[in-house]
Amino acid sequence: MDQAAPRHFSMLRGFHLADFFTLGNAACGVGGVMLAMLYMASGDAAHFFAAAALAPAAFIFDVLDGRVARARHQHSALGRELDSLSDVISFGVAPAALGFAAGMQGGWDAAALIYFVCCGVSRLARFNVTAEQLADTAGKVKYFEGTPIPTSVVLTGVIALAHWRGHTGEALWGGSFMLGPWELHLLALLYVLSGSLMISKTLRIPKF
């Protein structure tokens, strides 16, 4: 116990101010997943909208951590890994959980949501590996290959709007149909599109 304590505090000393904003991003993502599950248990719309609201909150933390790191010149490998792991939760797992809670619970829906999350994980891993290759002489990455994973905030907004208009569950926009043994809601295809755009190597998005 006594030997572990110094290591614990040593890790905390390795954190920069920007890293705490990154952890705020992760906290929002975990909260979003929990609230999505709570909505499924309670049926209370307030839980659903709170889960959706945590997506833009996570996005704000994600923007702030980068700005704080640049302003304080405190970039680190730890910060980069924290950012990727937090993004997977907030902009990958949480939107998928919200889609499932909204009614995308057919077999093909689940496959679409899993595909979306896996694309997000792959997108972030590829960026971490290729960031140095894409960087200019000043060390700044000029563009993203594929859409950044935080763009999934748009998906969360669409699902929140659908719920606000009363189009969740069996009333999801676009309806559903049976494809072989499993059900597919057409709205789940938005997740497939988003995931596919994230892993695209031909699509280049300028990084400002």
Phi and psi in degrees as GROMACS dihedral restraints (atoms count N, CA, C in turn):
[ dihedral_restraints ]
;  ai    aj    ak    al  type     phi  dphi    fc
    3     4     5     6     1   -67.5    20    10
    4     5     6     7     1   -32.5    20    10
    6     7     8     9     1   -74.6    20    10
    7     8     9    10     1   -30.5    20    10
    9    10    11    12     1   -74.3    20    10
   10    11    12    13     1   -30.6    20    10
   12    13    14    15     1   -59.4    20    10
   13    14    15    16     1   -47.0    20    10
   15    16    17    18     1   -60.7    20    10
   16    17    18    19     1   -36.5    20    10
   18    19    20    21     1   -64.7    20    10
   19    20    21    22     1   -39.7    20    10
   21    22    23    24     1   -60.4    20    10
   22    23    24    25     1   -48.2    20    10
   24    25    26    27     1   -70.3    20    10
   25    26    27    28     1   -29.9    20    10
   27    28    29    30     1   -63.7    20    10
   28    29    30    31     1   -38.4    20    10
   30    31    32    33     1   -65.7    20    10
   31    32    33    34     1   -42.2    20    10
   33    34    35    36     1   -61.7    20    10
   34    35    36    37     1   -38.2    20    10
   36    37    38    39     1   -66.3    20    10
   37    38    39    40     1   -22.4    20    10
   39    40    41    42     1   -78.7    20    10
   40    41    42    43     1   -10.2    20    10
   42    43    44    45     1   -80.4    20    10
   43    44    45    46     1   141.7    20    10
   45    46    47    48     1  -103.2    20    10
   46    47    48    49     1   168.6    20    10
   48    49    50    51     1   -56.4    20    10
   49    50    51    52     1   -41.4    20    10
   51    52    53    54     1   -60.5    20    10
   52    53    54    55     1   -31.1    20    10
   54    55    56    57     1   -65.8    20    10
   55    56    57    58     1   -30.2    20    10
   57    58    59    60     1   -72.7    20    10
   58    59    60    61     1   -30.9    20    10
   60    61    62    63     1   -67.4    20    10
   61    62    63    64     1   -37.1    20    10
   63    64    65    66     1   -62.8    20    10
   64    65    66    67     1   -41.3    20    10
   66    67    68    69     1   -66.6    20    10
   67    68    69    70     1   -30.0    20    10
   69    70    71    72     1   -62.7    20    10
   70    71    72    73     1   -39.1    20    10
   72    73    74    75     1   -58.8    20    10
   73    74    75    76     1   -49.5    20    10
   75    76    77    78     1   -61.4    20    10
   76    77    78    79     1   -41.2    20    10
   78    79    80    81     1   -61.4    20    10
   79    80    81    82     1   -39.8    20    10
   81    82    83    84     1   -63.4    20    10
   82    83    84    85     1   -40.5    20    10
   84    85    86    87     1   -63.9    20    10
   85    86    87    88     1   -46.6    20    10
   87    88    89    90     1   -63.1    20    10
   88    89    90    91     1   -41.6    20    10
   90    91    92    93     1   -60.6    20    10
   91    92    93    94     1   -39.2    20    10
   93    94    95    96     1   -63.0    20    10
   94    95    96    97     1   -41.4    20    10
   96    97    98    99     1   -64.3    20    10
   97    98    99   100     1   -45.1    20    10
   99   100   101   102     1   -63.0    20    10
  100   101   102   103     1   -41.7    20    10
  102   103   104   105     1   -68.4    20    10
  103   104   105   106     1   -33.7    20    10
  105   106   107   108     1   -63.5    20    10
  106   107   108   109     1   -41.9    20    10
  108   109   110   111     1   -67.0    20    10
  109   110   111   112     1   -39.3    20    10
  111   112   113   114     1   -64.0    20    10
  112   113   114   115     1   -37.9    20    10
  114   115   116   117     1   -62.0    20    10
  115   116   117   118     1   -41.4    20    10
  117   118   119   120     1   -64.1    20    10
  118   119   120   121     1   -31.2    20    10
  120   121   122   123     1   -81.2    20    10
  121   122   123   124     1   -35.5    20    10
  123   124   125   126     1  -101.9    20    10
  124   125   126   127     1   -30.1    20    10
  126   127   128   129     1    74.4    20    10
  127   128   129   130     1     8.5    20    10
  129   130   131   132     1   -80.9    20    10
  130   131   132   133     1   119.0    20    10
  132   133   134   135     1   -60.6    20    10
  133   134   135   136     1   -27.6    20    10
  135   136   137   138     1   -60.5    20    10
  136   137   138   139     1   -36.4    20    10
  138   139   140   141     1   -67.1    20    10
  139   140   141   142     1   -38.5    20    10
  141   142   143   144     1   -65.1    20    10
  142   143   144   145     1   -48.2    20    10
  144   145   146   147     1   -68.9    20    10
  145   146   147   148     1   -31.5    20    10
  147   148   149   150     1   -66.5    20    10
  148   149   150   151     1   -40.2    20    10
  150   151   152   153     1   -61.8    20    10
  151   152   153   154     1   -43.3    20    10
  153   154   155   156     1   -66.5    20    10
  154   155   156   157     1   -37.2    20    10
  156   157   158   159     1   -67.5    20    10
  157   158   159   160     1   -24.4    20    10
  159   160   161   162     1   -72.7    20    10
  160   161   162   163     1   -16.7    20    10
  162   163   164   165     1   -66.7    20    10
  163   164   165   166     1   -52.1    20    10
  165   166   167   168     1   -65.4    20    10
  166   167   168   169     1   -29.2    20    10
  168   169   170   171     1   -64.2    20    10
  169   170   171   172     1   -42.3    20    10
  171   172   173   174     1   -63.3    20    10
  172   173   174   175     1   -37.8    20    10
  174   175   176   177     1   -63.3    20    10
  175   176   177   178     1   -39.7    20    10
  177   178   179   180     1   -63.5    20    10
  178   179   180   181     1   -45.0    20    10
  180   181   182   183     1   -61.3    20    10
  181   182   183   184     1   -38.4    20    10
  183   184   185   186     1   -64.5    20    10
  184   185   186   187     1   -39.7    20    10
  186   187   188   189     1   -69.2    20    10
  187   188   189   190     1   -43.2    20    10
  189   190   191   192     1   -65.6    20    10
  190   191   192   193     1   -37.8    20    10
  192   193   194   195     1   -64.0    20    10
  193   194   195   196     1   -37.1    20    10
  195   196   197   198     1   -67.3    20    10
  196   197   198   199     1   -41.4    20    10
  198   199   200   201     1   -68.4    20    10
  199   200   201   202     1   -39.6    20    10
  201   202   203   204     1   -66.0    20    10
  202   203   204   205     1   -42.3    20    10
  204   205   206   207     1   -62.3    20    10
  205   206   207   208     1   -42.0    20    10
  207   208   209   210     1   -68.9    20    10
  208   209   210   211     1   -40.5    20    10
  210   211   212   213     1   -65.8    20    10
  211   212   213   214     1   -34.9    20    10
  213   214   215   216     1   -98.5    20    10
  214   215   216   217     1     0.7    20    10
  216   217   218   219     1    53.7    20    10
  217   218   219   220     1    49.0    20    10
  219   220   221   222     1  -123.0    20    10
  220   221   222   223     1    58.6    20    10
  222   223   224   225     1   -84.6    20    10
  223   224   225   226     1   141.9    20    10
  225   226   227   228     1  -152.5    20    10
  226   227   228   229     1   159.9    20    10
  228   229   230   231     1   -63.7    20    10
  229   230   231   232     1   -36.8    20    10
  231   232   233   234     1   -62.0    20    10
  232   233   234   235     1   -44.5    20    10
  234   235   236   237     1   -62.3    20    10
  235   236   237   238     1   -38.9    20    10
  237   238   239   240     1   -65.9    20    10
  238   239   240   241     1   -41.5    20    10
  240   241   242   243     1   -68.8    20    10
  241   242   243   244     1   -40.8    20    10
  243   244   245   246     1   -58.8    20    10
  244   245   246   247     1   -42.2    20    10
  246   247   248   249     1   -62.5    20    10
  247   248   249   250     1   -44.8    20    10
  249   250   251   252     1   -65.4    20    10
  250   251   252   253     1   -44.9    20    10
  252   253   254   255     1   -64.3    20    10
  253   254   255   256     1   -39.8    20    10
  255   256   257   258     1   -65.4    20    10
  256   257   258   259     1   -41.5    20    10
  258   259   260   261     1   -63.6    20    10
  259   260   261   262     1   -36.6    20    10
  261   262   263   264     1   -59.6    20    10
  262   263   264   265     1   -41.7    20    10
  264   265   266   267     1   -70.8    20    10
  265   266   267   268     1   -53.3    20    10
  267   268   269   270     1   -73.1    20    10
  268   269   270   271     1   -36.1    20    10
  270   271   272   273     1  -114.3    20    10
  271   272   273   274     1     3.0    20    10
  273   274   275   276     1  -119.3    20    10
  274   275   276   277     1   -69.1    20    10
  276   277   278   279     1   -66.6    20    10
  277   278   279   280     1   -45.4    20    10
  279   280   281   282     1   -62.2    20    10
  280   281   282   283     1   -47.2    20    10
  282   283   284   285     1   -62.4    20    10
  283   284   285   286     1   -35.6    20    10
  285   286   287   288     1   -65.6    20    10
  286   287   288   289     1   -42.0    20    10
  288   289   290   291     1   -62.9    20    10
  289   290   291   292     1   -38.9    20    10
  291   292   293   294     1   -67.6    20    10
  292   293   294   295     1   -40.3    20    10
  294   295   296   297     1   -62.2    20    10
  295   296   297   298     1   -41.2    20    10
  297   298   299   300     1   -63.5    20    10
  298   299   300   301     1   -44.1    20    10
  300   301   302   303     1   -64.4    20    10
  301   302   303   304     1   -30.2    20    10
  303   304   305   306     1   -74.2    20    10
  304   305   306   307     1   -14.1    20    10
  306   307   308   309     1   130.4    20    10
  307   308   309   310     1    -0.7    20    10
  309   310   311   312     1   -82.5    20    10
  310   311   312   313     1    77.0    20    10
  312   313   314   315     1  -120.2    20    10
  313   314   315   316     1     8.3    20    10
  315   316   317   318     1   -73.9    20    10
  316   317   318   319     1   168.7    20    10
  318   319   320   321     1   -60.8    20    10
  319   320   321   322     1   -44.0    20    10
  321   322   323   324     1   -71.7    20    10
  322   323   324   325     1   -30.2    20    10
  324   325   326   327     1   -61.6    20    10
  325   326   327   328     1   -46.9    20    10
  327   328   329   330     1   -61.0    20    10
  328   329   330   331     1   -41.2    20    10
  330   331   332   333     1   -62.1    20    10
  331   332   333   334     1   -40.1    20    10
  333   334   335   336     1   -65.2    20    10
  334   335   336   337     1   -41.8    20    10
  336   337   338   339     1   -67.9    20    10
  337   338   339   340     1   -40.4    20    10
  339   340   341   342     1   -65.2    20    10
  340   341   342   343     1   -42.4    20    10
  342   343   344   345     1   -58.0    20    10
  343   344   345   346     1   -44.5    20    10
  345   346   347   348     1   -58.5    20    10
  346   347   348   349     1   -47.4    20    10
  348   349   350   351     1   -65.2    20    10
  349   350   351   352     1   -42.9    20    10
  351   352   353   354     1   -63.3    20    10
  352   353   354   355     1   -36.7    20    10
  354   355   356   357     1   -63.8    20    10
  355   356   357   358     1   -41.1    20    10
  357   358   359   360     1   -62.8    20    10
  358   359   360   361     1   -43.5    20    10
  360   361   362   363     1   -62.1    20    10
  361   362   363   364     1   -44.7    20    10
  363   364   365   366     1   -64.2    20    10
  364   365   366   367     1   -40.5    20    10
  366   367   368   369     1   -60.3    20    10
  367   368   369   370     1   -45.6    20    10
  369   370   371   372     1   -69.5    20    10
  370   371   372   373     1   -40.4    20    10
  372   373   374   375     1   -63.2    20    10
  373   374   375   376     1   -42.2    20    10
  375   376   377   378     1   -63.8    20    10
  376   377   378   379     1   -41.3    20    10
  378   379   380   381     1   -63.0    20    10
  379   380   381   382     1   -43.3    20    10
  381   382   383   384     1   -62.1    20    10
  382   383   384   385     1   -36.6    20    10
  384   385   386   387     1   -75.5    20    10
  385   386   387   388     1   -36.9    20    10
  387   388   389   390     1   -99.0    20    10
  388   389   390   391     1    -0.7    20    10
  390   391   392   393     1   -56.1    20    10
  391   392   393   394     1   -41.9    20    10
  393   394   395   396     1   -67.6    20    10
  394   395   396   397     1   -35.0    20    10
  396   397   398   399     1   -68.9    20    10
  397   398   399   400     1   -33.5    20    10
  399   400   401   402     1   -85.1    20    10
  400   401   402   403     1   -12.0    20    10
  402   403   404   405     1   -76.2    20    10
  403   404   405   406     1   149.7    20    10
  405   406   407   408     1   -85.5    20    10
  406   407   408   409     1  -170.9    20    10
  408   409   410   411     1   -64.1    20    10
  409   410   411   412     1   -24.3    20    10
  411   412   413   414     1   -85.7    20    10
  412   413   414   415     1    -1.9    20    10
  414   415   416   417     1    86.6    20    10
  415   416   417   418     1     8.6    20    10
  417   418   419   420     1   -98.2    20    10
  418   419   420   421     1   134.1    20    10
  420   421   422   423     1   -80.9    20    10
  421   422   423   424     1   124.7    20    10
  423   424   425   426     1   -83.8    20    10
  424   425   426   427     1   -25.4    20    10
  426   427   428   429     1  -152.6    20    10
  427   428   429   430     1   158.8    20    10
  429   430   431   432     1   -97.5    20    10
  430   431   432   433     1   141.7    20    10
  432   433   434   435     1   -91.2    20    10
  433   434   435   436     1   112.0    20    10
  435   436   437   438     1    84.8    20    10
  436   437   438   439     1   163.5    20    10
  438   439   440   441     1   -72.1    20    10
  439   440   441   442     1   140.8    20    10
  441   442   443   444     1   -63.7    20    10
  442   443   444   445     1   147.0    20    10
  444   445   446   447     1   -62.6    20    10
  445   446   447   448     1   -28.3    20    10
  447   448   449   450     1   -62.2    20    10
  448   449   450   451     1   -13.1    20    10
  450   451   452   453     1   -64.0    20    10
  451   452   453   454     1   -11.9    20    10
  453   454   455   456     1   -67.0    20    10
  454   455   456   457     1    -9.3    20    10
  456   457   458   459     1   -56.9    20    10
  457   458   459   460     1   -32.1    20    10
  459   460   461   462     1   -62.7    20    10
  460   461   462   463     1   -42.0    20    10
  462   463   464   465     1   -59.6    20    10
  463   464   465   466     1   -45.3    20    10
  465   466   467   468     1   -60.5    20    10
  466   467   468   469     1   -39.8    20    10
  468   469   470   471     1   -63.8    20    10
  469   470   471   472     1   -40.4    20    10
  471   472   473   474     1   -63.5    20    10
  472   473   474   475     1   -44.2    20    10
  474   475   476   477     1   -66.1    20    10
  475   476   477   478     1   -39.8    20    10
  477   478   479   480     1   -64.3    20    10
  478   479   480   481     1   -40.3    20    10
  480   481   482   483     1   -65.0    20    10
  481   482   483   484     1   -40.2    20    10
  483   484   485   486     1   -60.3    20    10
  484   485   486   487     1   -42.6    20    10
  486   487   488   489     1   -66.7    20    10
  487   488   489   490     1   -41.4    20    10
  489   490   491   492     1   -61.2    20    10
  490   491   492   493     1   -34.2    20    10
  492   493   494   495     1   -87.6    20    10
  493   494   495   496     1     3.7    20    10
  495   496   497   498     1    82.3    20    10
  496   497   498   499     1    20.6    20    10
  498   499   500   501     1  -109.9    20    10
  499   500   501   502     1    68.8    20    10
  501   502   503   504     1  -128.8    20    10
  502   503   504   505     1   174.3    20    10
  504   505   506   507     1    63.6    20    10
  505   506   507   508     1  -131.4    20    10
  507   508   509   510     1   -70.6    20    10
  508   509   510   511     1   -15.7    20    10
  510   511   512   513     1   -97.3    20    10
  511   512   513   514     1    16.1    20    10
  513   514   515   516     1   -55.4    20    10
  514   515   516   517     1   140.8    20    10
  516   517   518   519     1   -52.3    20    10
  517   518   519   520     1   137.2    20    10
  519   520   521   522     1    89.1    20    10
  520   521   522   523     1   -17.5    20    10
  522   523   524   525     1    69.7    20    10
  523   524   525   526     1  -163.5    20    10
  525   526   527   528     1  -147.7    20    10
  526   527   528   529     1   165.8    20    10
  528   529   530   531     1  -152.4    20    10
  529   530   531   532     1   161.4    20    10
  531   532   533   534     1   -87.6    20    10
  532   533   534   535     1   129.2    20    10
  534   535   536   537     1  -121.7    20    10
  535   536   537   538     1    97.4    20    10
  537   538   539   540     1    69.4    20    10
  538   539   540   541     1  -132.9    20    10
  540   541   542   543     1   -83.4    20    10
  541   542   543   544     1    -8.9    20    10
  543   544   545   546     1  -117.3    20    10
  544   545   546   547     1   157.2    20    10
  546   547   548   549     1   -93.1    20    10
  547   548   549   550     1   144.0    20    10
  549   550   551   552     1  -130.5    20    10
  550   551   552   553     1   124.2    20    10
  552   553   554   555     1   -89.5    20    10
  553   554   555   556     1   131.7    20    10
  555   556   557   558     1   -60.4    20    10
  556   557   558   559     1   -29.3    20    10
  558   559   560   561     1   -64.7    20    10
  559   560   561   562     1   -24.3    20    10
  561   562   563   564     1   -65.6    20    10
  562   563   564   565     1   -21.2    20    10
  564   565   566   567     1   -67.0    20    10
  565   566   567   568     1   -21.4    20    10
  567   568   569   570     1   -63.5    20    10
  568   569   570   571     1   -35.4    20    10
  570   571   572   573     1   -68.0    20    10
  571   572   573   574     1   -38.4    20    10
  573   574   575   576     1   -64.0    20    10
  574   575   576   577     1   -43.8    20    10
  576   577   578   579     1   -62.6    20    10
  577   578   579   580     1   -46.1    20    10
  579   580   581   582     1   -61.2    20    10
  580   581   582   583     1   -45.3    20    10
  582   583   584   585     1   -63.4    20    10
  583   584   585   586     1   -41.2    20    10
  585   586   587   588     1   -64.8    20    10
  586   587   588   589     1   -38.2    20    10
  588   589   590   591     1   -67.2    20    10
  589   590   591   592     1   -32.2    20    10
  591   592   593   594     1   -66.8    20    10
  592   593   594   595     1   -36.9    20    10
  594   595   596   597     1   -94.3    20    10
  595   596   597   598     1     2.9    20    10
  597   598   599   600     1   -63.8    20    10
  598   599   600   601     1   136.8    20    10
  600   601   602   603     1   -99.5    20    10
  601   602   603   604     1   -12.2    20    10
  603   604   605   606     1   -90.7    20    10
  604   605   606   607     1   -22.9    20    10
  606   607   608   609     1   -85.6    20    10
  607   608   609   610     1   119.8    20    10
  609   610   611   612     1  -116.8    20    10
  610   611   612   613     1   123.7    20    10
  612   613   614   615     1  -109.7    20    10
  613   614   615   616     1   121.1    20    10
  615   616   617   618     1   -57.4    20    10
  616   617   618   619     1   139.0    20    10
  618   619   620   621     1  -102.7    20    10
  619   620   621   622     1   115.6    20    10
